């Protein structure tokens, strides 16, 4: 599902590469703190941060006996696929609301 959120065309054109970093694990912190003046970057960076925090939670669940490694492996594949889709959408100048993750990213105030 692609959001109907609108961004300034110049903001998107000038910042889509750094916005794409938002979906590469801990690198989400760079756009978050370096491009505070870009609404496009901030929207992606907050969603990337929420995705990264979800990855950490799943990583911690890996300690559960038997089921933990299975959950971790399954969700790791999901996170990689979601990150790839989000990077592609970002480079196309779009904002993709990642299911579940986007509702938490909207609550991030930085």
Secondary structure as the mmCIF struct_conf table of DSSP 4:
data_model
#
loop_
_struct_conf.conf_type_id
_struct_conf.id
_struct_conf.beg_label_comp_id
_struct_conf.beg_label_asym_id
_struct_conf.beg_label_seq_id
_struct_conf.end_label_comp_id
_struct_conf.end_label_asym_id
_struct_conf.end_label_seq_id
STRN STRN1 UNK A 2 UNK A 2
HELX_RH_AL_P HELX_RH_AL_P1 UNK A 9 UNK A 20
HELX_RH_3T_P HELX_RH_3T_P1 UNK A 21 UNK A 23
BEND BEND1 UNK A 24 UNK A 24
HELX_RH_3T_P HELX_RH_3T_P2 UNK A 25 UNK A 27
HELX_RH_AL_P HELX_RH_AL_P2 UNK A 28 UNK A 34
TURN_TY1_P TURN_TY1_P1 UNK A 36 UNK A 37
HELX_RH_AL_P HELX_RH_AL_P3 UNK A 39 UNK A 61
TURN_TY1_P TURN_TY1_P2 UNK A 62 UNK A 63
BEND BEND2 UNK A 64 UNK A 64
TURN_TY1_P TURN_TY1_P3 UNK A 65 UNK A 66
HELX_RH_AL_P HELX_RH_AL_P4 UNK A 67 UNK A 91
TURN_TY1_P TURN_TY1_P4 UNK A 92 UNK A 93
STRN STRN2 UNK A 96 UNK A 96
TURN_TY1_P TURN_TY1_P5 UNK A 99 UNK A 100
HELX_RH_AL_P HELX_RH_AL_P5 UNK A 101 UNK A 105
TURN_TY1_P TURN_TY1_P6 UNK A 106 UNK A 107
#
